[in-house]
Structures are given as C-alpha cells and as structure tokens.
C-alpha cells in the first residue's frame, strides 16, 4: 500500500454547510475504506489554503483518483492529493540514481 495526503478546501457550498462537515468527514472516510484504502489520520488545518487533510494508505494512484473524485463530486470541497514516500522508499529512490 502506498501513502497519500489529501488536502481539502471548502467550496462556497462547503462553507455554507460547515455544521454538516463532521458527517461529511465520516462519509469520506467510509468512501476511502470502501474503495480499498486505509484511513491513517484526519486533521483540521489552521492558517492554510486547505481546511483539512486525510493521511491514507491506498493500493495505487488510480484508486486514490477514484476516492477523491467520489468525495469531491458532492461539491463541498476541492482536493489536492500528493503521493508520500517513507524514508526507506526515499532512500531506495536516491540510491537508484545513476
């Protein structure tokens, strides 16, 4: 399983319905699980363009793309997703350089 961070920024609709966001977080976490991912952490973010983030494990980029599209299609958030590399993965990449 690969590691990803997904940043969420509220849309105007998301801001208008802020009180419902805890239920939407739970639904998004379930979407990740239903699509073969593993939730590692959720954080709300202060002082950033993003309002929240998930740290997840997923089988591949395609699975994560499906997850974020399924979550974002409700119109409450925009997403930004990044693949993360553990220290060991990073070292392996660096050591393989010519």
Secondary structure by P-SEA (a helix, b strand, c coil): cbbbbbbbbbcaaaaaaccaaaaaaaaaaaaaaaabbbbcbbbbbcccccccccccccccaaaaaaaaaaaaccccccbbbbbbbcaaaaaaaaaacc
